[in-house]
Amino acid sequence: MQTHATTRSNAGRLLKLLAAAALALGVLGGQQALAGIADTKHNLGASNGNNTNFMSTGTTEICVFCHTPHASNTNVKAPLWNKPTNGGSYQTYSTATSSTIDGSVDMSGVSLACLSCHDGTQAMDTMINQPGSGNYNAAGAQIAGGQWAGANQTAGKMIGLANLTSDLTNDHPVGIQYCGGGVSTGSASTSAASSGNCRDPDFVAPTSGTVAGTRVWWVDSAAGTTGTREKSDMILYARAPTLTGDATSGFFQPFVECASCHDPHSSTNATFLRVSNAQSAVCLTCHNK
C-alpha cells in the first residue's frame, strides 16, 4: 500500500522527468533554430567549412556578417544592419528595359542590404562593427588577417551568378511599386487603412494589416493561412518615397524588394525562395496569369 510520502516521491520524480524532457525539447528547438541559418550559404563564418563561400580564418560568428546589436547602419532599411552600402547607383529593370512594366522605381529600400554583398563591389566581411571590442569603423572595413575560401569569391568579393553587379536591368525588378502602384494609405501615414487598387490588373491584390501600429502589405501564398502574414507569403516592404511624376509620391505604399521572394534566413527551398517554385508557384502568387 502506497503512503502519502511514496506518492509525493513518485510525483516528484515525474515532475523532474517532465522538466528534463522540456529542457531537452528546448535545447533541441534552439539547435534547430540555429541550424536554420547555420546550414545555409549565408553562413559565411569559419564555422561552416563546407559552404560555397566562407572565411577559413577571421571569425566563426554567423550573424555578424549582416547584423550588429550596437552601432548599426541606420541609413539602410534593414534590421541592425552591419554593413555600409557601396553608395553607387543602380541600373534597374524599368520602362527603359520593358515598355510593359508599370510602377515607379525607388532604390532606397531594403534591397540595398542584399546588394551590399550581391553587387560585388565590396568584400563580404566588410563590416561596420566587427567581432570583438574596439573594432568599430563607420566606413566599414574587412577583418584584419581574414582569409576567404570558396569558388564564388575573389578576396571575399562575390563573383559568378550571385554577383548581380550594379546593372540590374536583367534581373527581376526591385525597389518598384507593387502591381504598378495605386495601393497606399492615401498619405504618408504609416497606420491609416489601405486604400486604392492595383493599377495593373495582372497582379493579385495585396492583403494588408497592422503590425505594431504600422500598416503592412503582403501577398498570400498557397503555403500559408489566408489573411495572415507569414514567412511563406510574398512580403511587401512599405515606405513613402518621392516618386517623380507619380500621383502617389510621398504616400506610404508597398514595394517589391529582394526579400519579397527570398527569405535570407532559410534555405528550405532552392535559392532561399519563400516557397517552392514548383509549377511557378512563386511567380503565380503575385502575377495573375
N, C-alpha and C positions, 0 to 999 in steps of 0.2 A: 504494500500500500504506500502510495507516494505521500510524503509530508509536504507542508507548505514550503519548507526550506528547499526540498528537492525540486518542487515546481518552480520556485524562484530561480534556482540554479540552472534548470533547463531553459527557462525563459531568458536568463542572462546569456547563456551560450548561443541561443537563437539570435538574440539581438547582435551579439558580436559577429556571428556568421553573416547576418544581413548587412551589417556595417562594412565588413570586409568585402562582401560582394559589391556593395555600392561604390566602395573605393576603387575596386578593380575596374568596374564599369567606367568610372570617372577617368581613371588613368588611360584605359583603352580609348575612350572617347577623345581624350586630349591628344593621344598619339595619332588617332585617325585624322583629327583636325590639322595637326602639324603636317601629316603626310600629304594633305591636300595640296599645299604649295611646295613642300619639300621635294615631291616626286615629279614636279613639272619642270619645263625648260626655263621657267622664271626663277628657279633656284640657281643663282649664279655663283654661290659661295663654294669654298673648298670642301664643304660637307657633301657635295654631290659630284663625285669624280666620273660619273657615267653620263653626264649631261652633254648637250650639244656644244654649249659654251660654258666655261666655268673657270674660276680662279684656282689655279693649282697652289698658289700661295697668296696670302692677302687677308682673307677673313673667312671664317666658317659660317658667319651670320647669313641669314636669308633675306629678312625683311629690309635690311639697311640699304640695299641697292635702290629701293624706291621710297621708303618711308623713314621718318625720324620722329621720336616723341617730342623733340625740342628743336627750336630754331629752324623750322621748315620754310620752304619757299612759298610764301603766301601769294605770289603772283601767278601761280599755277593752280587751276581749279581742280585739284585732286587732294585727297586726304593726306595732310602732313608730308607733303612731297619733299624728297631729299635730293633733288637734282635741279641744276639750272637748265633752262631751255637754250637752244642754240641761238635764239634771237633773230634767226633768219626768217624770211618769208617763204611761203609755200605756193607752188602752182597747183591749183585744185581742179578736180573734175567739176566742171561748171558749164554754163551755156557756151563757153569758149570751146569746150570739148564736144558737147552734145546739145543740139538745138531743142531736144525734147525734155531736158531736165528743168524742173521747176524749183523755186526756192532760192533764198539768198544765202550766201556763204559767209561765215564769220569764223576765222581761225584763231579765236582767243579762248576756246573752251578746253575741256578735259583731255581732248585728243593730243594736246601739246605734251601731256605727261607721257603718253605712249611714244610719241615721236622724239622725246628726249633721248631715247635709245635707238628707236627704229628708223631715224633718218640718217644714221651712220655718221653724224658729224662729231660725236664725242664718245669717248670710251664708256663702257657700261658701268665701270666702277668710279666714274666721275660723280662725286657726292658733295653736298654742302656740309653735312655733319657726319664725318667718318667714324667708324667704331673707335671706342676709347675716349678718354678725356683730353680736351685741348686740341681737337682736330677739326675745329670749325673753320670753314672758308666760304664766305658768302658767294664768291665767284665759282666755287666748285673746284675740286682737284681730285686726281687719281690717288689711289692708295700707294704710298711710298713702298717700293720694293715688291709690289704686287705683280704676279705673273699670270698670264691667261693661257688657256688651252682650249681646243675645240676647232672644228673645221670651218665654222661660220663666223670667224672673227679674225681681225688683224690688230694686235696690240690692244685688244679689248673693244675695238670698234666693229660693229656689225658689217658683214659682207654677205653677199648672196641674196636670196629672195626675201629674207627677213629685213634687209636694208631697203626701206621704201624710198629713200633719198628725199630730197625736198620737192621732187617732181611727183605730185600725186595725181596727175591727170590720167594715169592708167589704173587707178585704184578706186574702190567704191567711195563715193563722196562722204566726207566727214565735215563737221562744222557747218552743216546745212540744215535749214528748217525741215522738220518732218512734214511729209506729204505736201510739199510745195508751200508750206506756211498756211496762215489763216486761223490756226488754233492758238489761243493765248488766254491770258487773264483779262485782256482788254485794256491793260495798263501796265505799268511797271510793278504793280503789286505782286508779291510772291505768295499771297494767301487767298486772293479772290478766286471765285469759281471759274472753271474753264469755260471759255466761250468761243464761238466761231466754228467753222467747218473746214475740212481739208480743201485746199484749192485744187488739188489733183485727185480726182475720183478713183484713180488706180491704186490707191493706198487704203489699207484698213484703218478705220478711225481709231485714234488712241484712246485709252482709258486713263482717267485721272483720279487723284485722291490727294489728301494732305498727309504729310509726314512731318511731325514736329512743327505744325502750323504753316508749312510751306507746300504750295501746290507742286505735285509731281505728276509726270505722264509716263506711260509705258504702253506696249502693245502686248496683249495677252497671247501666249503661245499655247499650243495644244498640250504641252507637257505640264502646265500648271493649272491653278484654280482660277476660273474666270472672275475678274473683278478684284483680284488680289495681286499686288505687285510682288513678284518673286524673282529669284535669280535666274530662273529659266525663261523669264519673259524678255522681250527686247526693251531694254531700258532707254528712255529718252532723257536727255540732260538739258535742263532749262536755265535760261538766263535772259537778260533784257539788253541785247546789244544794239548798237547803232547800225542800221542797215540802209545804205544809200538807196533811195528811190523806192523803198518798201513801205507800204502803209502801216505795217506793224512795227516799224522801227521804234525801239525803246520799250516795246511790250515784253513782258515775261512770257516766254514761249518755249516749246520743246525743240531740241535739236538732235540730230543723229551724230553720234561720235563713235570712235573705235570700240568703246566698251558697250555700245548698244547691242552689238552682236557677239562680242567676245567677253568672257569672264577671265580676267588675268590671273585669278587665283585657283582655277580648276581646269585640269586637262581631261576631265571625264569624256569630253567629246574632242574630236580632232581639232587642232589649231585653236584651242581654247574657246570654241563656239559655245554659246549658252545652251543650245540644244543640238542634237544630231541633225545634220543636213541631209539625211536620207530623204529621198523624194523632194529635195529642195525645201525642206521644212523651215529652214532659217529664212530663205528668201520669201516664201509664201506666207510667213507670219505677218509681214508688213505689206508686201506687194500683192494687190488684189488682181491676180492674173488668171 
